Amino acid sequence: MNELIFVFQSFLIIGFALLALKIGKEAVIAWVAIQALIANLFVLKQITLFGLDVTASDAFAIGSLLGINFLQEYYCREDAQKATWICFFFMTFFVLASQLHLYYQPSTFDNSHSAYQTLLSPAPRLLFASMTVFFAVQQFDIRFFAFLKSYLPRASFAWRSALALAVSQFLDTLLFSMAGLYGIVESILNIVIISYVVKLLVIAAFSSFIKWTRA
C-alpha cells in the first residue's frame, strides 16, 4: 500500500510543480517554500517503503529542489537564489511561530495540545540540522545545476536535473545524518545508504515523469 501511495505522491508533486511553472515565476518560488515547510514537518513520520524504513518527507524535499532547478532553467539563477532565501525566511518564521504556539496554555476543553507538542517539539539538534543542511544543499544545487547547464547545454532538463538532484541529495543525506543523527542511531552508514536509495527512486520517478510531460 505504501508503494502505491508513493507513486501517487510523486505524480502529485510533479503535477503541481508543472502547474506552478505554467502559472509563473512567483508560483514556483512559493512552491519551493511550501515544499520545504512540508518536508521539515513530515520528516517525523517513519514509514516502510520497498522493505526499507525511511521518513515520509523525502519526496517533498526533492520537490523543493526541483522547483529551484525549474527557476534556473526557465527564468534565471538570481530567481533561484532569491527562492532559497525566501524559503529560509519562511522556515525560520515557522519555527519561531510554532514554538510560540506551544507556549500557549491549553484550556480545559482543548484536546489537541498533545498532538501539537508531538509535531512541533522535535529535538533542537534535529531542527537546527534540518534547516541548515536544507539551506546549504539548496545553495549547492543552484551552483551545480548552473555548472551542468553550462557544460552540458545539449542535455535535456530532465537529465541535468536528475544528475543535480542525485548529487545534492547525497550531500543532504550525508550532512543531515552526521549533524542530526550521529551518536543517536546505531549505524550512520546504514541510515545514509537506505535513505539515499529511496531518494534515488524518487528522483528517477520525478525525472521520468518530467521527461514524458515536457516531451
C-alpha positions as CSV (number, residue, x, y, z in Angstrom):
1,M,0.0,0.0,0.0
2,N,2.8,2.4,0.9
3,E,4.4,1.9,-2.5
4,L,1.2,2.8,-4.3
5,I,0.8,5.9,-2.2
6,F,4.5,6.8,-3.0
7,V,3.8,6.6,-6.8
8,F,0.7,8.7,-6.4
9,Q,2.6,11.2,-4.2
10,S,5.3,11.5,-6.8
11,F,2.8,12.2,-9.6
12,L,1.0,14.7,-7.4
13,I,4.2,16.7,-6.6
14,I,5.4,16.7,-10.2
15,G,1.9,17.6,-11.5
16,F,1.6,20.6,-9.1
17,A,5.2,21.6,-9.9
18,L,4.4,21.8,-13.6
19,L,1.2,23.7,-12.9
20,A,3.2,26.2,-10.8
21,L,5.7,26.6,-13.7
22,K,2.8,27.3,-16.0
23,I,1.3,29.9,-13.6
24,G,4.7,31.7,-13.4
25,K,7.8,32.5,-11.5
26,E,6.1,33.7,-8.3
27,A,4.1,30.4,-8.1
28,V,7.3,28.4,-8.5
29,I,9.0,30.4,-5.7
30,A,6.0,29.8,-3.4
31,W,6.1,26.1,-4.4
32,V,9.8,25.9,-3.3
33,A,9.0,27.4,0.1
34,I,5.8,25.3,0.7
35,Q,7.6,22.0,-0.2
36,A,10.4,22.9,2.3
37,L,8.0,23.5,5.1
38,I,6.1,20.3,4.4
39,A,9.4,18.3,4.2
40,N,10.5,19.6,7.6
41,L,7.2,18.9,9.2
42,F,6.6,15.4,7.6
43,V,10.2,14.2,8.4
44,L,9.0,13.0,11.8
45,K,6.8,10.2,10.4
46,Q,8.6,6.9,9.7
47,I,7.3,4.5,7.1
48,T,8.3,1.3,5.4
49,L,8.9,1.6,1.7
50,F,10.1,-1.2,-0.5
51,G,11.1,-3.0,2.6
52,L,13.2,-0.1,3.9
53,D,12.5,2.1,7.0
54,V,12.5,5.7,5.8
55,T,10.9,9.1,6.5
56,A,7.8,10.2,4.7
57,S,9.3,13.6,3.6
58,D,12.0,12.8,1.0
59,A,9.8,13.4,-2.0
60,F,8.9,16.9,-0.8
61,A,12.5,17.8,-0.1
62,I,13.4,16.7,-3.6
63,G,10.4,18.5,-5.0
64,S,11.6,21.8,-3.4
65,L,15.0,21.4,-5.1
66,L,13.3,20.6,-8.4
67,G,11.4,23.9,-8.1
68,I,14.8,25.6,-7.8
69,N,16.0,23.8,-10.9
70,F,12.9,25.0,-12.7
71,L,13.7,28.6,-11.8
72,Q,17.2,28.3,-13.2
73,E,16.1,26.5,-16.4
74,Y,13.2,28.7,-17.3
75,Y,14.0,32.0,-15.6
76,C,17.4,32.9,-14.1
77,R,19.9,31.9,-11.4
78,E,19.1,35.1,-9.4
79,D,15.5,34.0,-9.1
80,A,16.6,30.6,-7.8
81,Q,18.9,32.3,-5.3
82,K,16.1,34.5,-4.2
83,A,13.8,31.5,-3.7
84,T,16.3,29.9,-1.3
85,W,16.4,33.0,0.9
86,I,12.6,33.3,0.8
87,C,12.4,29.6,1.7
88,F,14.8,30.0,4.6
89,F,12.9,33.1,5.8
90,F,9.6,31.3,6.0
91,M,11.2,28.2,7.6
92,T,12.6,30.4,10.3
93,F,9.3,32.1,10.8
94,F,7.5,28.7,11.0
95,V,9.9,27.5,13.7
96,L,9.5,30.6,15.8
97,A,5.7,30.7,15.3
98,S,5.3,27.1,16.1
99,Q,7.4,27.3,19.3
100,L,5.3,30.3,20.5
101,H,2.2,28.3,19.7
102,L,3.3,25.6,22.1
103,Y,3.7,28.2,24.9
104,Y,0.0,28.9,25.0
105,Q,-1.6,27.1,27.9
106,P,-4.4,25.0,26.6
107,S,-7.9,25.4,28.1
108,T,-9.6,22.5,29.9
109,F,-11.7,21.9,26.8
110,D,-8.7,21.5,24.5
111,N,-7.8,18.1,23.2
112,S,-5.2,19.0,20.5
113,H,-2.3,20.3,22.5
114,S,-0.5,17.0,23.0
115,A,-0.7,16.4,19.2
116,Y,0.9,19.8,18.5
117,Q,3.6,19.0,21.1
118,T,4.4,15.8,19.3
119,L,4.6,17.5,15.9
120,L,6.2,20.8,16.8
121,S,8.7,19.8,19.5
122,P,11.4,17.9,17.8
123,A,14.8,17.8,19.4
124,P,16.6,21.2,18.8
125,R,19.5,19.4,17.3
126,L,17.4,17.8,14.6
127,L,15.5,21.0,13.9
128,F,18.7,23.0,13.5
129,A,20.4,20.3,11.4
130,S,17.4,20.1,9.1
131,M,17.2,23.8,8.5
132,T,20.9,24.5,8.0
133,V,21.5,21.4,5.9
134,F,18.5,22.1,3.7
135,F,19.6,25.7,3.0
136,A,23.2,24.6,2.3
137,V,22.1,21.9,-0.1
138,Q,19.9,24.4,-1.9
139,Q,22.9,26.6,-2.4
140,F,24.9,23.7,-3.7
141,D,22.2,22.6,-6.0
142,I,22.0,26.1,-7.6
143,R,25.7,26.1,-8.3
144,F,25.9,22.5,-9.5
145,F,22.9,22.8,-11.8
146,A,24.4,26.0,-13.3
147,F,27.6,24.1,-13.9
148,L,25.7,21.3,-15.7
149,K,23.7,23.8,-17.7
150,S,26.9,25.5,-18.9
151,Y,29.0,22.4,-19.7
152,L,26.1,20.1,-20.9
153,P,23.9,22.5,-22.9
154,R,22.5,19.9,-25.2
155,A,21.5,17.5,-22.4
156,S,17.8,17.5,-21.6
157,F,16.5,19.4,-18.5
158,A,15.2,16.0,-17.1
159,W,18.7,14.5,-17.3
160,R,20.6,17.5,-15.9
161,S,18.0,18.0,-13.1
162,A,18.2,14.3,-12.2
163,L,22.0,14.4,-12.0
164,A,22.0,17.6,-9.9
165,L,19.4,16.2,-7.6
166,A,21.2,12.9,-7.2
167,V,24.4,14.7,-6.1
168,S,22.7,17.2,-3.9
169,Q,20.6,14.6,-2.2
170,F,23.7,12.5,-1.4
171,L,25.2,15.6,0.2
172,D,21.9,16.2,2.0
173,T,21.7,12.7,3.3
174,L,25.3,12.6,4.5
175,L,25.3,16.0,6.2
176,F,21.9,15.6,7.9
177,S,22.8,12.1,9.1
178,M,26.1,13.4,10.6
179,A,24.7,16.6,12.0
180,G,21.4,15.3,13.3
181,L,21.7,11.6,13.9
182,Y,25.4,10.9,14.8
183,G,25.6,9.3,18.2
184,I,21.8,8.7,18.3
185,V,21.4,5.8,15.8
186,E,23.4,2.6,15.8
187,S,24.7,2.8,12.3
188,I,25.1,6.0,10.4
189,L,26.2,4.1,7.3
190,N,23.0,2.1,7.1
191,I,20.9,5.3,7.5
192,V,22.8,7.0,4.7
193,I,22.6,4.1,2.3
194,I,18.9,3.3,2.9
195,S,17.8,7.0,2.8
196,Y,19.8,7.6,-0.4
197,V,18.5,4.6,-2.2
198,V,14.9,5.8,-1.6
199,K,15.8,9.3,-2.7
200,L,17.2,7.9,-5.9
201,L,13.9,6.1,-6.5
202,V,12.1,9.4,-6.0
203,I,14.5,11.2,-8.4
204,A,14.0,8.5,-11.0
205,A,10.2,8.8,-10.8
206,F,10.3,12.6,-11.0
207,S,12.7,12.7,-13.9
208,S,10.8,10.1,-15.9
209,F,7.5,12.0,-15.4
210,I,9.1,15.3,-16.3
211,K,10.7,13.9,-19.5
212,W,7.3,12.5,-20.5
213,T,5.3,15.6,-19.8
214,R,7.8,18.0,-21.3
215,A,8.2,16.0,-24.5
